[in-house]
Structures are given as structure tokens and as C-alpha cells.
Amino acid sequence: MKAIYHATYILPAKKEKTSVRMKMDVNDFFGLETKRDQLWFYGFYATSFVILTSLVIISAVMDAVNL
């Protein structure tokens, strides 16, 4: 009785670089040339997002409690 052996070859997956390319496009679009420019830009919008999100959550909680 012969054993049947079927070898499967798995090719390495291609690494997608879309997120890196997207960030480079945003930097080019807004003219962010240095790391300092990027820090101010992304820091400002991250801080704004956190403040706005916390205000929305606090508003929803206060509406649910009927204060």
C-alpha cells in the first residue's frame, strides 16, 4: 500500500504598504515637511478628537441620567 503525499507550498504574503503611503500623502497634502510639523498637526487633531469624544460621552451619560 502506497501512501499518497501531497505537498502544499505556501508563498510568503506580500506586505501591504497602504497605510504608510496614505500617511505620506496626508503629509504631502498639508505640507508637513519636518517631524516637528507632523507632531503639531497630528497632536492638535488627536487632542481635539479626544476632547470632542469625551464631551459627546459626557452629554450622552447626562441625558441618560436626566440631570
C-alpha positions as CSV (number, residue, x, y, z in Angstrom):
1,M,0.0,0.0,0.0
2,K,1.5,3.3,-1.1
3,A,1.0,6.4,0.9
4,I,-0.1,9.4,-1.1
5,Y,1.7,12.6,-0.1
6,H,0.6,15.9,-1.4
7,A,2.9,18.8,-0.7
8,T,1.4,22.2,-0.4
9,Y,3.6,25.2,-0.9
10,I,2.7,28.4,0.9
11,L,4.1,31.5,-0.7
12,P,5.1,34.4,1.6
13,A,2.4,37.0,1.8
14,K,3.0,40.4,0.2
15,K,3.3,43.2,2.7
16,E,0.9,46.0,2.0
17,K,2.2,49.5,2.4
18,T,-1.1,51.4,2.0
19,S,-1.1,52.9,5.5
20,V,2.5,54.2,5.1
21,R,1.6,55.6,1.6
22,M,-1.6,57.2,3.0
23,K,0.3,58.9,5.8
24,M,2.9,60.2,3.2
25,D,0.0,61.5,1.1
26,V,-1.5,63.4,4.1
27,N,1.9,64.9,4.9
28,D,2.4,66.0,1.3
29,F,-1.1,67.4,1.1
30,F,-0.8,69.6,4.2
31,G,2.8,70.5,3.6
32,L,4.2,68.7,6.7
33,E,7.9,68.7,5.9
34,T,9.5,68.1,9.2
35,K,8.8,65.8,12.2
36,R,8.0,68.9,14.2
37,D,5.3,69.9,11.7
38,Q,3.8,66.4,11.9
39,L,3.9,66.4,15.7
40,W,2.0,69.7,15.9
41,F,-0.5,68.7,13.2
42,Y,-1.3,65.2,14.5
43,G,-1.1,66.2,18.1
44,F,-3.6,69.0,17.6
45,Y,-6.1,66.8,15.8
46,A,-5.6,63.9,18.3
47,T,-6.2,66.3,21.2
48,S,-9.3,67.8,19.5
49,F,-10.7,64.3,18.9
50,V,-10.2,63.2,22.5
51,I,-11.9,66.4,23.8
52,L,-14.8,66.1,21.4
53,T,-15.3,62.4,22.1
54,S,-15.3,63.0,25.9
55,L,-17.8,65.8,25.5
56,V,-20.1,63.5,23.5
57,I,-19.9,60.7,26.0
58,I,-20.5,63.0,29.0
59,S,-23.5,64.5,27.2
60,A,-25.0,61.1,26.5
61,V,-24.5,60.0,30.1
62,M,-26.1,63.2,31.4
63,D,-29.1,62.7,29.1
64,A,-29.5,59.1,30.2
65,V,-29.4,60.1,33.9
66,N,-31.8,63.1,33.3
67,L,-29.7,65.6,35.3
